[in-house]
Amino acid sequence: MKNLMKIIDILLDLLKRVLVRFKDAKFGLLFIINIFKIPDFITDKRVNILSKFKLIFSLAVALIYTMSGIDFIPEMITGVFGFIDDIFIILWSLGIVNEEIEKYKKMVRENEDPNIIENVNFKINDDKEE
């Protein structure tokens, strides 16, 4: 019984760390906005390939883990408490996605040149002297 309590304490401590990480990353409604930045993040050539791999890998791991029948805490034995590990993996994945997208948004802001005007149509007319 003591070993089970130690395992539960370790899992709850890990969950607490993940939640504090989300709080520091301003997890919430801002994250919903960040989800729509994922296609831009993946297709932008300025983004490091390792960052793209990290984002895709974390999403794939979360999807595979939640869909597979293999769990650290099986639902068949522990009932509702079996979803704790699934929730932990999903939160871990969403935290990584949020961090990478925030880094991307910061990079885009820093690379914008305030002296460049974009999306302007112009035409140059030469005045010919007669």
Secondary structure, 3 states (H helix, E strand, C coil): CHHHHHHHHHHHHHHHHHHHHHHHCCCCHHHHHHHCCHHHHHHCCCCCHHHHHHHHHHHHHHHHHHHCCCCCCCHHHHHHHHHHHHHHHHHHHHHHHHHHHHHHHHHHHHHCCCCCCCCCCCCCCCCCCC
